[in-house]
């Protein structure tokens, strides 16, 4: 007779991971703790950064790629006519005239060749006169520039829209020819890309209406001639330089500021709202032997905290303490199945000293 074991054989008919409900609850409790762990780790061996987020599909067309069509006064019945549109491949030839410049294309500057009306022969294509159209004075139309997309612009940095970039945690104001409050003794040279203010009289000025935030810690200001940061200072109505006390006296109000520079394209006013600075952790650096680059630091990985709402390709990360400016190429969005953020890991390219956008944060601090 065979001897049988006293152990009872049990058949497993249920799954082993039946504790999924408890596991999901423990996981949900772990996410806030992990976020706090990432924030605390970024306070060790990290750097403070300034994040410029690209402003896509929002804003006014920049004058480096499009020109405002100013209505021209007409003597007939008080109507206005629109400045002629620059023809392109998709235009119709109704009411369009061809203008031929002289053959000496190398004798004058580009602006004179494009806009000079001397010795111009005009031929009517359609055989009809230009029609006069009524326009709404409040409606602003734009014409494509012949230099569209080919200008190294210090306003939009080739995004073709103003302001181009917004600064995280700060109020960054960019004033151009679209924001003129008052103008005297100045002209706007529309042949320049972007458009340039030029002073004609010694007492001339251009004023802009600045909205001063109610709470701020500091202000960084720069008057720029495209890519060049000038040494000019913004002024009050009486011609004296604006001080920090002037802005503090107008907290939460609109304040008119004056620019009397010889030539400039735009004014940048950056308010520090006192938001806690962003900290980031950088990966190790590889120095390459590349004679075609001035800065030979290879691409860097940057770890950012989960408090950031979004990071996109094209964003700019400036590290003032390291004199480094990085451009985001791609991002790894670490999230849960319910899109709860854990952290950001982005791959960046080191900007060269010749890149125009490296000077996006330059300016003088108002005292």
C-alpha positions as CSV (number, residue, x, y, z in Angstrom):
1,X,0.0,0.0,0.0
2,X,1.4,3.4,-1.1
3,X,2.2,5.9,1.5
4,X,0.5,9.3,0.9
5,X,1.7,12.7,2.1
6,X,-0.3,14.4,4.7
7,X,-0.2,17.7,2.9
8,X,-3.3,18.9,1.2
9,X,-2.8,19.9,-2.4
10,X,-4.5,23.2,-3.2
11,X,-5.3,24.4,-6.6
12,X,-4.7,28.2,-7.2
13,X,-7.7,29.6,-9.0
14,X,-7.3,33.3,-8.1
15,X,-4.7,35.8,-9.3
16,X,-1.8,36.7,-7.0
17,X,-2.1,40.4,-7.5
18,X,-5.6,40.9,-6.2
19,X,-4.4,43.8,-4.0
20,X,-4.6,46.3,-6.9
21,X,-6.9,48.6,-5.2
22,X,-4.6,49.0,-2.2
23,X,-1.6,49.3,-4.5
24,X,-3.2,52.1,-6.5
25,X,-4.0,54.0,-3.3
26,X,-0.4,53.6,-2.1
27,X,0.8,54.8,-5.5
28,X,-1.4,57.9,-5.4
29,X,0.0,58.7,-2.0
30,X,3.5,58.3,-3.3
31,X,3.3,60.9,-6.1
32,X,3.2,64.0,-3.9
33,X,6.1,62.6,-1.9
34,X,8.1,62.0,-5.0
35,X,7.4,65.5,-6.2
36,X,8.7,66.9,-2.9
37,X,11.7,64.6,-3.2
38,X,12.5,66.1,-6.6
39,X,12.2,69.6,-5.4
40,X,14.4,69.0,-2.4
41,X,17.0,67.2,-4.6
42,X,17.1,70.3,-6.9
43,X,18.2,72.4,-3.9
44,X,21.5,70.5,-3.8
45,X,24.2,70.8,-6.5
46,X,21.9,72.9,-8.8
47,X,21.8,76.3,-10.5
48,X,19.3,79.0,-10.8
49,X,17.9,79.5,-14.3
50,X,15.8,81.9,-16.2
51,X,13.2,80.3,-18.5
52,X,12.0,82.1,-21.6
53,X,9.1,80.2,-23.0
54,X,8.4,80.6,-26.8
55,X,5.2,82.4,-27.6
56,X,3.7,80.6,-30.6
57,X,0.7,81.7,-32.7
58,X,0.0,84.5,-30.3
59,X,0.9,88.2,-30.7
60,X,1.3,91.0,-33.3
61,X,3.3,90.4,-36.5
62,X,6.8,91.5,-36.1
63,X,8.0,94.3,-38.3
64,X,11.0,92.2,-39.4
65,X,8.6,90.1,-41.6
66,X,5.5,92.1,-42.0
67,X,4.8,95.9,-42.5
68,X,1.8,97.7,-41.2
69,X,-0.4,99.1,-44.0
70,X,-1.1,102.7,-43.0
71,X,-4.2,104.2,-44.6
72,X,-3.5,107.1,-46.9
73,X,-5.8,110.2,-46.8
74,X,-7.9,111.0,-49.8
75,X,-9.5,114.3,-50.7
76,X,-12.6,112.7,-52.1
77,X,-15.5,112.5,-49.7
78,X,-13.1,112.0,-46.8
79,X,-12.4,108.4,-47.8
80,X,-9.1,106.6,-47.3
81,X,-7.1,104.4,-49.6
82,X,-4.8,101.6,-48.6
83,X,-1.1,101.5,-49.3
84,X,-0.3,99.2,-52.3
85,X,0.2,95.5,-51.4
86,X,3.6,94.0,-52.4
87,X,2.7,91.5,-55.1
88,X,3.6,87.8,-54.7
89,X,3.1,84.6,-56.5
90,X,-0.6,84.2,-55.4
91,X,-1.6,87.8,-56.2
92,X,-4.0,88.7,-59.0
93,X,-3.0,91.4,-61.5
94,X,-6.2,93.4,-61.1
95,X,-5.2,97.1,-60.6
96,X,-1.5,96.2,-60.1
97,X,1.3,98.3,-61.7
98,X,4.8,97.1,-62.4
99,X,7.6,99.4,-61.3
100,X,11.2,98.8,-62.7
101,X,14.1,100.2,-60.8
102,X,17.4,101.2,-62.4
103,X,20.0,98.5,-63.1
104,X,22.6,99.8,-60.7
105,X,21.6,97.4,-57.9
106,X,25.0,97.7,-56.2
107,X,25.1,101.4,-56.0
108,X,22.7,102.1,-53.2
109,X,21.5,100.4,-50.0
110,X,18.8,97.7,-50.0
111,X,16.2,100.1,-48.6
112,X,16.8,102.6,-51.3
113,X,16.7,100.0,-54.0
114,X,13.3,98.7,-52.7
115,X,11.6,102.0,-51.9
116,X,13.3,104.6,-54.0
117,X,10.9,106.2,-56.5
118,X,13.4,108.1,-58.6
119,X,13.7,107.2,-62.3
120,X,10.9,104.7,-62.0
121,X,9.0,103.6,-65.1
122,X,5.5,102.5,-64.4
123,X,3.4,100.2,-66.6
124,X,-0.3,99.5,-65.9
125,X,-0.9,95.8,-66.2
126,X,-4.7,95.8,-66.0
127,X,-5.4,99.0,-67.9
128,X,-7.6,100.3,-65.1
129,X,-6.9,102.8,-62.4
130,X,-6.3,101.8,-58.8
131,X,-9.6,101.5,-57.0
132,X,-10.2,103.4,-53.8
133,X,-11.5,101.3,-50.9
134,X,-12.9,102.3,-47.6
135,X,-11.2,100.9,-44.5
136,X,-12.0,100.9,-40.8
137,X,-9.6,103.2,-39.0
138,X,-9.4,100.7,-36.1
139,X,-8.6,97.8,-38.3
140,X,-4.9,97.1,-38.7
141,X,-3.6,95.2,-41.8
142,X,-0.2,93.9,-42.6
143,X,1.8,93.3,-45.7
144,X,4.4,90.6,-46.1
145,X,8.0,91.9,-46.3
146,X,10.3,90.9,-49.0
147,X,12.8,89.9,-46.3
148,X,10.3,87.7,-44.5
149,X,12.0,85.1,-42.3
150,X,15.6,86.1,-43.3
151,X,16.3,88.8,-40.8
152,X,18.2,88.2,-37.6
153,X,15.7,90.0,-35.4
154,X,16.3,91.1,-31.9
155,X,12.6,91.6,-31.1
156,X,11.0,88.3,-32.0
157,X,14.1,86.2,-32.5
158,X,12.7,84.7,-35.8
159,X,9.4,83.7,-34.2
160,X,7.8,86.4,-36.5
161,X,5.4,87.4,-33.7
162,X,5.8,89.9,-30.9
163,X,6.9,89.6,-28.1
164,X,8.3,86.2,-29.2
165,X,9.2,84.9,-25.7
166,X,7.6,85.3,-22.3
167,X,9.6,85.0,-19.2
168,X,8.5,82.5,-16.5
169,X,7.6,84.2,-13.2
170,X,8.3,87.8,-14.6
171,X,6.4,90.5,-16.4
172,X,8.4,91.1,-19.6
173,X,7.2,94.0,-21.7
174,X,8.5,94.6,-25.2
175,X,7.6,98.0,-26.7
176,X,7.9,98.5,-30.5
177,X,6.4,100.7,-33.2
178,X,3.0,99.0,-32.4
179,X,2.9,100.5,-28.9
180,X,3.6,104.2,-29.5
181,X,1.7,106.4,-27.0
182,X,3.1,109.7,-28.2
183,X,5.8,110.8,-30.6
184,X,7.5,114.1,-31.4
185,X,10.6,114.8,-33.4
186,X,11.0,111.1,-34.4
187,X,10.3,109.1,-37.5
188,X,9.8,105.4,-38.0
189,X,12.0,104.0,-40.8
190,X,9.9,101.3,-42.3
191,X,12.6,100.3,-44.7
192,X,14.6,98.8,-41.8
193,X,13.8,95.3,-40.6
194,X,12.7,95.5,-37.8
195,X,11.4,99.1,-38.1
196,X,13.7,101.7,-36.5
197,X,13.0,104.9,-34.6
198,X,15.2,107.8,-35.7
199,X,15.4,111.1,-34.0
200,X,15.0,114.2,-36.1
201,X,15.0,117.0,-33.5
202,X,17.1,117.4,-30.4
203,X,14.1,117.6,-28.2
204,X,12.3,114.7,-29.8
205,X,10.9,111.7,-27.9
206,X,8.9,108.5,-28.2
207,X,6.7,107.6,-25.2
208,X,5.2,104.3,-24.2
209,X,2.5,103.4,-21.7
210,X,3.9,101.0,-19.1
211,X,1.7,99.0,-16.8
212,X,3.5,98.8,-13.4
213,X,2.7,95.7,-11.4
214,X,1.4,96.3,-7.9
215,X,4.1,94.1,-6.3
216,X,7.7,93.7,-7.7
217,X,11.2,93.4,-6.4
218,X,13.3,94.8,-9.2
219,X,13.4,96.0,-12.8
220,X,15.8,95.3,-15.7
221,X,15.5,97.7,-18.6
222,X,17.2,97.8,-22.0
223,X,16.8,100.1,-25.0
224,X,17.9,98.2,-28.0
225,X,18.8,98.9,-31.6
226,X,17.8,95.4,-32.9
227,X,20.6,93.2,-31.5
228,X,22.6,96.0,-29.8
229,X,21.9,97.0,-26.2
230,X,22.4,100.8,-26.1
231,X,23.6,102.8,-23.1
232,X,20.5,105.0,-23.2
233,X,18.2,105.3,-20.2
234,X,14.4,105.7,-20.1
235,X,13.3,109.1,-18.8
236,X,10.4,111.0,-17.3
237,X,8.5,113.7,-19.0
238,X,10.9,116.3,-17.7
239,X,13.9,114.5,-19.2
240,X,15.3,113.1,-16.0
241,X,16.1,109.4,-15.8
242,X,13.4,107.2,-14.2
243,X,14.3,105.8,-10.8
244,X,12.9,102.9,-8.8
245,X,11.0,105.4,-6.6
246,X,9.1,106.7,-9.7
247,X,7.9,103.1,-10.4
248,X,7.0,102.4,-6.8
249,X,4.9,105.6,-6.7
250,X,2.9,104.2,-9.7
251,X,2.3,100.6,-8.5
252,X,-0.7,99.1,-10.1
253,X,-1.1,102.0,-12.5
254,X,-0.1,103.0,-16.0
255,X,3.0,105.1,-16.3
256,X,4.2,106.9,-19.4
257,X,7.9,106.5,-20.0
258,X,10.0,108.4,-22.6
259,X,12.9,107.4,-24.9
260,X,15.1,110.0,-26.4
261,X,17.8,107.7,-28.0
262,X,19.3,108.7,-31.3
263,X,18.2,105.4,-32.9
264,X,16.5,102.3,-31.5
265,X,14.0,99.6,-32.4
266,X,12.4,98.6,-29.2
267,X,12.3,98.9,-25.4
268,X,12.4,96.0,-23.0
269,X,11.2,96.3,-19.4
270,X,11.4,93.2,-17.2
271,X,9.8,93.2,-13.8
272,X,10.9,90.8,-11.1
273,X,7.6,89.8,-9.4
274,X,9.4,88.0,-6.5
275,X,8.5,84.5,-7.6
276,X,10.8,81.8,-6.2
277,X,13.5,81.2,-8.8
278,X,13.6,78.0,-10.8
279,X,16.4,75.6,-10.0
280,X,17.7,72.9,-12.4
281,X,20.2,70.1,-12.3
282,X,22.7,69.8,-15.2
283,X,24.3,66.7,-16.6
284,X,28.0,66.2,-17.1
285,X,29.8,68.2,-19.7
286,X,31.7,66.9,-22.7
287,X,34.2,69.2,-24.3
288,X,34.6,68.5,-28.0
289,X,37.5,69.5,-30.2
290,X,35.5,71.4,-32.8
291,X,37.1,74.5,-34.4
292,X,33.9,75.5,-36.0
293,X,32.3,76.4,-32.6
294,X,33.4,79.0,-30.1
295,X,31.7,77.2,-27.2
296,X,32.7,73.5,-27.4
297,X,30.4,72.2,-24.7
298,X,28.2,69.4,-26.1
299,X,24.5,69.0,-25.5
300,X,23.3,69.0,-21.9
301,X,20.5,67.2,-20.1
302,X,18.5,69.4,-17.7
303,X,16.3,68.2,-14.9
304,X,13.5,70.6,-13.9
305,X,10.9,70.4,-11.1
306,X,7.3,69.3,-11.5
307,X,6.0,72.8,-10.6
308,X,6.6,74.0,-14.2
309,X,3.4,74.0,-16.2
310,X,5.0,73.2,-19.5
311,X,8.3,73.1,-21.4
312,X,8.4,73.1,-25.2
313,X,11.0,72.8,-27.9
314,X,12.4,76.2,-28.7
315,X,12.3,77.4,-25.1
316,X,15.4,79.2,-23.8
317,X,17.1,78.4,-20.5
318,X,19.6,81.1,-19.3
319,X,22.1,80.3,-16.6
320,X,23.5,83.7,-15.5
321,X,26.0,82.2,-13.0
322,X,27.5,80.0,-15.7
323,X,27.2,82.4,-18.6
324,X,25.4,79.7,-20.5
325,X,22.3,79.9,-22.6
326,X,20.6,76.7,-23.7
327,X,17.9,76.0,-26.2
328,X,15.4,73.1,-25.6
329,X,15.5,70.5,-28.3
330,X,13.2,67.8,-26.9
331,X,11.7,66.9,-23.6
332,X,10.9,63.7,-21.7
333,X,7.6,64.2,-20.0
334,X,7.6,61.9,-17.0
335,X,4.0,61.5,-16.0
336,X,1.6,58.9,-14.6
337,X,-1.3,57.4,-16.5
338,X,-3.5,60.2,-15.2
339,X,-1.0,62.8,-16.4
340,X,0.3,63.8,-13.0
341,X,3.7,65.2,-13.5
342,X,6.7,63.7,-11.8
343,X,9.6,65.8,-13.2
344,X,10.9,67.3,-16.5
345,X,14.0,66.0,-18.3
346,X,14.9,68.1,-21.4
347,X,17.7,67.8,-23.9
348,X,19.3,71.2,-24.8
349,X,21.8,72.7,-27.2
350,X,24.4,75.2,-26.0
351,X,24.0,78.5,-27.7
352,X,27.1,80.1,-29.3
353,X,28.2,83.7,-28.6
354,X,27.3,84.5,-32.2
355,X,23.6,83.5,-31.6
356,X,21.5,86.6,-31.3
357,X,19.2,85.1,-28.7
358,X,22.0,84.7,-26.2
359,X,21.5,88.4,-25.4
360,X,17.8,88.1,-24.6
361,X,18.3,88.8,-20.9
362,X,20.8,91.7,-21.1
363,X,20.0,95.1,-19.6
364,X,20.7,97.4,-16.7
365,X,19.1,97.1,-13.3
366,X,17.1,100.1,-12.2
367,X,18.1,101.5,-8.8
